[in-house]
């Protein structure tokens, strides 16, 4: 809950920033509107439309960082049009008015609650340093005695509790106008969706073909060769039995060893398709086994996952396994951190190491394979790996069943 509250405060702070920009732009529109009444503001209308679009685009980017993908209705090469010929511009203007007023108040409220809480909770530490007549709570109630000071401190913890409970709803309410008004016309969104599905389907088919090739190689080069060795050794044991029954013991031992190796090879191939541990212990238990077996110490945190589709569980398992393997091979890290949590209908996975950084995707790499698996579920992968580290990989998988 504490982490959610801090995340919500981060969202509110970003929303407050765009609300301040919206308020400033709204003030500019008031000035331009007043100037238009006397005929000198018309040349400023087109620049103000461009500024409005820029502020709206910043809000779209902010919402996208928090998983609320809002497709821009503006092609990059198209100049800003007037509101009479571009419905998206009119929606931007309505959002500007709402976010520059209502969103600004919500942002100030969301930030003020924890500030008031910290101020009042720490009040006993510094109230005696204030000049006489200026001591009081955040609400301006004067305080002159220690019982009153302690009451102010207690109210500070109440403010903090209220902030933790209300910050997420306030953040959602603040982003609501952007999610409703900054989206494009349904036909634009549909074309974006079709393009994305086409790309992810191609990636899913490529990933499927690569997986089939891997299984075929594992069966052909591993299990098939070992089974062939079993057949050859069994034939040799049969001939030894016909020639000299006393020598059959060592021959049968070799047959048994070869058969056990073939069985182990087949089990390895089966586990690579769908690990039995997922069926036996669920995703949380399977990830715990991965973290325990990691050559680099891994701090694993798994939240309440609820019921997940088996394909999502398998994708989450294999992506975490690949991330841990990549870190062990290439990162030079001494510590790993993995967090898995479900937020509504989205499964979020974050893996971070303290290694040297510099990880990048290339065709045929493990990271490219992870992205194909994730995008096959219409999910997203964000990788940050600056030189010197740390490397952080964040995945989001839709998990509605």
C-alpha positions as CSV (number, residue, x, y, z in Angstrom):
1,X,0.0,0.0,0.0
2,X,2.9,2.4,0.8
3,X,4.4,1.8,-2.6
4,X,1.1,2.4,-4.3
5,X,0.7,5.7,-2.4
6,X,4.2,6.9,-3.5
7,X,3.4,5.9,-7.1
8,X,0.1,7.8,-6.9
9,X,2.0,10.8,-5.6
10,X,4.4,10.6,-8.5
11,X,1.4,10.5,-10.9
12,X,-0.2,13.5,-9.1
13,X,3.1,15.5,-9.3
14,X,3.3,14.8,-13.0
15,X,-0.4,15.7,-13.4
16,X,0.2,18.9,-11.5
17,X,3.0,19.8,-13.9
18,X,0.8,19.4,-17.0
19,X,-2.1,21.1,-15.1
20,X,0.1,24.2,-14.5
21,X,1.0,24.2,-18.2
22,X,-2.7,23.9,-19.1
23,X,-3.5,26.7,-16.7
24,X,-0.9,28.9,-18.2
25,X,-2.1,28.1,-21.8
26,X,-5.7,28.7,-20.7
27,X,-4.6,32.1,-19.4
28,X,-3.0,32.8,-22.7
29,X,-6.2,31.9,-24.5
30,X,-8.1,34.4,-22.3
31,X,-5.6,37.1,-23.3
32,X,-5.8,36.2,-27.0
33,X,-9.6,36.0,-26.8
34,X,-9.7,39.5,-25.2
35,X,-7.3,40.8,-27.9
36,X,-9.5,39.3,-30.6
37,X,-12.4,41.4,-29.5
38,X,-10.5,44.5,-30.5
39,X,-9.2,42.8,-33.7
40,X,-5.5,42.4,-32.8
41,X,-5.5,38.8,-31.5
42,X,-6.3,36.9,-34.6
43,X,-2.6,36.3,-35.6
44,X,-2.1,34.7,-32.2
45,X,-4.8,32.0,-32.6
46,X,-2.7,29.6,-34.7
47,X,0.3,29.7,-32.4
48,X,-2.0,29.2,-29.4
49,X,-3.5,26.1,-31.2
50,X,0.1,24.7,-31.6
51,X,0.8,25.4,-27.9
52,X,-2.4,23.7,-26.9
53,X,-1.5,20.6,-29.0
54,X,1.9,20.5,-27.4
55,X,0.5,20.6,-23.9
56,X,-2.1,17.9,-24.8
57,X,0.7,15.7,-26.3
58,X,2.7,16.0,-23.1
59,X,-0.3,14.8,-21.1
60,X,-0.7,11.8,-23.6
61,X,2.9,10.9,-23.0
62,X,2.4,11.2,-19.2
63,X,-0.6,8.9,-19.3
64,X,1.3,6.4,-21.4
65,X,4.1,6.2,-18.8
66,X,1.5,4.9,-16.4
67,X,0.0,2.2,-18.7
68,X,-2.9,4.4,-19.9
69,X,-2.0,4.4,-23.5
70,X,-3.6,7.3,-25.3
71,X,-3.1,7.3,-29.1
72,X,-2.3,10.7,-30.5
73,X,-4.8,11.8,-33.2
74,X,-2.2,14.0,-34.9
75,X,0.2,12.6,-37.6
76,X,3.6,14.0,-37.0
77,X,3.8,15.8,-40.3
78,X,0.4,17.5,-40.1
79,X,0.3,21.1,-39.0
80,X,-2.3,22.3,-36.5
81,X,-5.7,23.1,-38.0
82,X,-8.5,25.3,-36.7
83,X,-11.1,23.8,-34.5
84,X,-13.8,24.0,-37.2
85,X,-11.9,21.5,-39.4
86,X,-10.3,19.4,-36.7
87,X,-12.5,17.8,-34.0
88,X,-9.4,16.7,-32.1
89,X,-8.4,20.3,-31.5
90,X,-11.8,21.1,-30.1
91,X,-11.4,18.1,-27.7
92,X,-8.0,19.4,-26.7
93,X,-9.4,22.8,-25.9
94,X,-12.1,21.3,-23.7
95,X,-9.5,19.1,-21.9
96,X,-7.3,22.3,-21.5
97,X,-10.1,24.0,-19.7
98,X,-11.0,21.0,-17.4
99,X,-7.4,20.0,-16.6
100,X,-6.2,23.6,-16.2
101,X,-8.9,24.1,-13.5
102,X,-10.2,20.9,-12.0
103,X,-7.0,18.9,-12.6
104,X,-4.9,21.7,-11.1
105,X,-7.1,21.7,-7.9
106,X,-6.8,17.9,-7.7
107,X,-3.0,18.0,-8.1
108,X,-2.7,20.7,-5.4
109,X,-4.9,18.7,-3.1
110,X,-3.0,15.4,-3.7
111,X,0.3,17.1,-3.0
112,X,-1.0,19.2,-0.1
113,X,-2.3,16.2,1.9
114,X,1.1,14.5,2.5
115,X,2.9,17.9,3.0
116,X,0.3,18.8,5.7
117,X,0.7,15.4,7.2
118,X,4.5,15.6,7.4
119,X,4.3,19.2,8.7
120,X,1.9,18.5,11.5
121,X,3.4,15.1,12.4
122,X,6.8,16.7,13.0
123,X,5.3,19.7,14.7
124,X,6.5,18.9,18.3
125,X,10.1,19.0,17.0
126,X,10.2,22.6,15.9
127,X,7.1,24.5,17.2
128,X,9.0,26.2,20.0
129,X,11.3,27.8,17.4
130,X,8.4,29.8,15.9
131,X,7.7,33.4,17.1
132,X,4.9,33.8,19.6
133,X,1.5,34.0,18.0
134,X,2.6,32.1,14.9
135,X,2.3,28.5,16.2
136,X,-0.6,26.5,14.8
137,X,-1.6,23.5,12.8
138,X,-1.8,23.3,9.0
139,X,-5.4,24.5,9.2
140,X,-4.3,27.6,11.1
141,X,-5.6,26.6,14.5
142,X,-3.4,28.3,17.1
143,X,-1.6,26.1,19.6
144,X,0.2,27.2,22.7
145,X,0.4,24.2,25.0
146,X,2.0,20.8,24.8
147,X,-1.3,18.9,24.8
148,X,-2.3,21.0,21.8
149,X,1.1,20.3,20.1
150,X,0.6,16.6,20.6
151,X,-2.9,16.9,19.2
152,X,-1.5,18.6,16.1
153,X,1.1,15.8,15.7
154,X,-1.7,13.2,15.9
155,X,-3.7,15.1,13.3
156,X,-0.6,14.9,11.1
157,X,-0.6,11.1,11.1
158,X,-4.3,11.3,10.3
159,X,-3.5,13.5,7.3
160,X,-0.9,11.0,6.2
161,X,-3.3,8.1,6.5
162,X,-5.9,10.0,4.4
163,X,-3.2,10.8,1.8
164,X,-2.3,7.1,1.5
165,X,-6.0,6.1,1.1
166,X,-7.0,8.9,-1.3
167,X,-4.0,9.5,-3.4
168,X,-4.8,6.7,-5.9
169,X,-8.4,7.7,-6.4
170,X,-7.4,11.4,-6.8
171,X,-4.7,10.4,-9.4
172,X,-7.3,8.4,-11.3
173,X,-9.8,11.3,-11.2
174,X,-7.1,13.7,-12.3
175,X,-6.2,11.6,-15.4
176,X,-9.9,10.9,-16.3
177,X,-10.4,14.0,-18.6
178,X,-7.2,13.1,-20.5
179,X,-8.3,9.5,-21.0
180,X,-11.7,10.6,-22.1
181,X,-11.0,13.7,-24.2
182,X,-7.5,13.2,-25.6
183,X,-8.3,10.0,-27.4
184,X,-8.7,10.2,-31.2
185,X,-11.7,9.4,-33.2
186,X,-12.6,5.7,-33.0
187,X,-11.5,5.1,-36.6
188,X,-8.0,6.4,-35.9
189,X,-7.8,4.3,-32.8
190,X,-9.0,1.3,-34.7
191,X,-6.4,1.8,-37.4
192,X,-3.7,2.0,-34.7
193,X,-5.1,-1.1,-33.1
194,X,-5.1,-3.0,-36.4
195,X,-1.5,-2.0,-37.2
196,X,-0.4,-3.1,-33.7
197,X,-2.2,-6.4,-33.9
198,X,-0.7,-7.1,-37.4
199,X,2.8,-6.4,-36.0
200,X,2.3,-8.5,-32.8
201,X,0.7,-11.4,-34.8
202,X,3.8,-11.4,-37.0
203,X,6.0,-11.5,-33.9
204,X,3.9,-14.2,-32.4
205,X,4.2,-16.4,-35.5
206,X,7.9,-15.8,-35.7
207,X,8.3,-16.7,-32.0
208,X,6.1,-19.8,-32.5
209,X,8.3,-20.9,-35.5
210,X,11.5,-20.3,-33.5
211,X,10.1,-22.4,-30.7
212,X,9.2,-25.2,-33.0
213,X,12.7,-25.1,-34.5
214,X,14.2,-25.2,-31.0
215,X,12.1,-28.2,-30.0
216,X,12.9,-30.0,-33.2
217,X,16.6,-29.4,-32.7
218,X,16.4,-30.6,-29.1
219,X,14.6,-33.8,-30.1
220,X,16.8,-34.5,-33.2
221,X,20.2,-33.7,-31.7
222,X,19.5,-34.9,-28.1
223,X,16.7,-37.4,-27.4
224,X,16.7,-39.0,-30.9
225,X,20.4,-39.6,-30.8
226,X,20.2,-41.1,-27.3
227,X,17.3,-43.4,-28.2
228,X,19.3,-44.5,-31.3
229,X,22.2,-45.3,-28.9
230,X,19.8,-47.3,-26.8
231,X,18.8,-49.3,-29.8
232,X,22.4,-50.0,-30.9
233,X,23.4,-51.0,-27.4
234,X,20.3,-53.3,-27.0
235,X,21.2,-55.0,-30.3
236,X,24.8,-55.4,-29.1
237,X,23.5,-56.8,-25.8
238,X,21.3,-59.3,-27.7
239,X,24.3,-60.5,-29.7
240,X,26.4,-60.8,-26.6
241,X,23.6,-62.9,-25.0
242,X,23.7,-65.3,-28.0
243,X,27.5,-65.5,-28.0
244,X,28.4,-65.5,-24.3
245,X,25.6,-65.0,-21.7
246,X,28.3,-64.2,-19.0
247,X,29.1,-60.9,-20.7
248,X,25.5,-59.7,-20.8
249,X,25.6,-57.8,-17.5
250,X,27.9,-54.9,-18.6
251,X,26.1,-54.6,-21.9
252,X,22.7,-54.2,-20.1
253,X,24.2,-51.6,-17.8
254,X,25.2,-49.5,-20.8
255,X,21.7,-49.9,-22.2
256,X,20.2,-48.8,-18.9
257,X,22.5,-45.7,-18.7
258,X,21.7,-44.7,-22.3
259,X,17.9,-45.1,-21.7
260,X,18.1,-43.0,-18.5
261,X,20.0,-40.3,-20.4
262,X,17.4,-40.4,-23.2
263,X,14.6,-40.1,-20.6
264,X,16.3,-37.1,-19.0
265,X,16.7,-35.5,-22.4
266,X,13.0,-35.9,-23.1
267,X,12.0,-34.5,-19.7
268,X,14.1,-31.5,-20.4
269,X,12.3,-30.9,-23.7
270,X,8.9,-31.3,-22.0
271,X,9.9,-28.9,-19.3
272,X,11.0,-26.3,-21.8
273,X,7.5,-26.4,-23.4
274,X,5.5,-26.0,-20.2
275,X,7.3,-26.5,-16.9
276,X,5.4,-29.0,-14.6
277,X,6.2,-26.7,-11.7
278,X,3.6,-24.2,-13.0
279,X,0.9,-26.9,-12.7
280,X,2.1,-28.1,-9.3
281,X,3.0,-24.9,-7.5
282,X,1.5,-22.1,-9.6
283,X,3.3,-19.0,-10.9
284,X,4.4,-17.8,-7.4
285,X,6.0,-21.1,-6.5
286,X,7.6,-21.5,-9.9
287,X,9.2,-18.0,-9.7
288,X,10.3,-18.7,-6.1
289,X,12.1,-21.8,-7.4
290,X,13.7,-19.7,-10.2
291,X,14.9,-17.1,-7.7
292,X,16.3,-19.8,-5.3
293,X,18.2,-21.5,-8.2
294,X,19.6,-18.2,-9.6
295,X,23.4,-18.1,-9.5
296,X,23.1,-14.4,-8.4
297,X,21.2,-13.7,-5.2
298,X,17.7,-12.6,-6.2
299,X,15.1,-10.7,-4.0
300,X,11.7,-11.9,-5.2
301,X,8.4,-10.2,-4.3
302,X,5.1,-11.7,-5.6
303,X,1.8,-10.0,-4.8
304,X,-1.7,-11.4,-5.0
305,X,-2.0,-12.7,-8.5
306,X,-5.5,-14.3,-8.5
307,X,-6.4,-16.6,-11.4
308,X,-4.2,-16.2,-14.4
309,X,-4.6,-17.8,-17.9
310,X,-2.0,-20.6,-18.3
311,X,-0.5,-18.9,-21.3
312,X,0.1,-15.8,-19.3
313,X,1.7,-17.8,-16.4
314,X,4.0,-19.6,-18.9
315,X,5.0,-16.3,-20.5
316,X,5.7,-14.7,-17.2
317,X,7.7,-17.7,-16.1
318,X,9.9,-17.9,-19.2
319,X,10.5,-14.2,-19.3
320,X,11.7,-14.1,-15.7
321,X,13.8,-17.2,-16.3
322,X,15.4,-15.6,-19.4
323,X,16.0,-12.3,-17.6
324,X,17.8,-14.1,-14.7
325,X,19.8,-16.1,-17.2
326,X,20.8,-13.0,-19.1
327,X,21.8,-11.3,-15.9
328,X,23.9,-14.2,-14.8
329,X,25.7,-14.4,-18.2
330,X,26.3,-10.8,-19.1
331,X,25.6,-8.3,-16.4
332,X,28.3,-8.9,-13.9
333,X,25.7,-8.1,-11.2
334,X,25.9,-9.1,-7.5
335,X,22.2,-8.7,-6.8
336,X,18.9,-9.1,-8.6
337,X,15.5,-7.8,-7.7
338,X,12.3,-9.2,-9.2
339,X,8.8,-8.0,-8.5
340,X,5.6,-9.5,-9.8
341,X,2.2,-8.0,-9.1
342,X,-1.3,-7.8,-10.6
343,X,-3.0,-4.5,-11.0
344,X,-6.5,-4.9,-12.2
345,X,-6.3,-6.9,-15.5
346,X,-2.6,-6.3,-16.0
347,X,0.2,-8.4,-14.7
348,X,3.3,-6.3,-14.1
349,X,6.8,-7.8,-13.9
350,X,9.9,-5.9,-13.1
351,X,13.4,-7.3,-13.0
352,X,16.4,-5.2,-12.0
353,X,20.1,-6.0,-11.6
354,X,23.0,-3.9,-10.3
355,X,25.4,-4.9,-13.1
356,X,27.3,-2.9,-15.7
357,X,24.3,-2.1,-17.9
358,X,24.6,-1.7,-21.7
359,X,22.0,-4.4,-22.5
360,X,20.4,-4.0,-25.9
361,X,18.1,-6.0,-28.1
362,X,19.2,-7.6,-31.3
363,X,17.7,-10.2,-33.6
364,X,18.1,-13.7,-32.1
365,X,18.9,-12.4,-28.6
366,X,17.1,-13.4,-25.4
367,X,15.7,-9.9,-25.0
368,X,14.2,-10.0,-28.5
369,X,12.6,-13.4,-27.6
370,X,11.1,-11.9,-24.5
371,X,9.6,-9.1,-26.4
372,X,8.1,-11.4,-29.0
373,X,6.5,-13.5,-26.2
374,X,5.2,-10.4,-24.4
375,X,3.8,-8.7,-27.6
376,X,2.1,-12.0,-28.6
377,X,-0.2,-11.3,-25.6
378,X,-0.6,-7.7,-26.6
379,X,1.7,-6.7,-23.7
380,X,4.5,-4.2,-23.5
381,X,8.2,-4.4,-22.6
382,X,10.3,-1.4,-21.4
383,X,14.1,-1.9,-21.1
384,X,16.4,0.7,-19.5
385,X,20.1,-0.2,-19.3
386,X,22.5,2.8,-19.3
387,X,26.2,2.2,-19.3
388,X,27.2,1.6,-15.7
389,X,23.8,0.1,-14.8
390,X,21.4,-0.6,-13.5
391,X,19.5,-2.7,-16.0
392,X,15.7,-2.6,-15.4
393,X,13.2,-4.6,-17.4
394,X,9.5,-3.9,-16.9
395,X,6.8,-6.0,-18.5
396,X,3.0,-5.6,-18.6
397,X,0.8,-8.5,-19.7
398,X,-3.0,-8.3,-20.0
399,X,-4.4,-11.1,-18.0
400,X,-8.1,-10.9,-18.3
401,X,-9.4,-14.5,-18.4
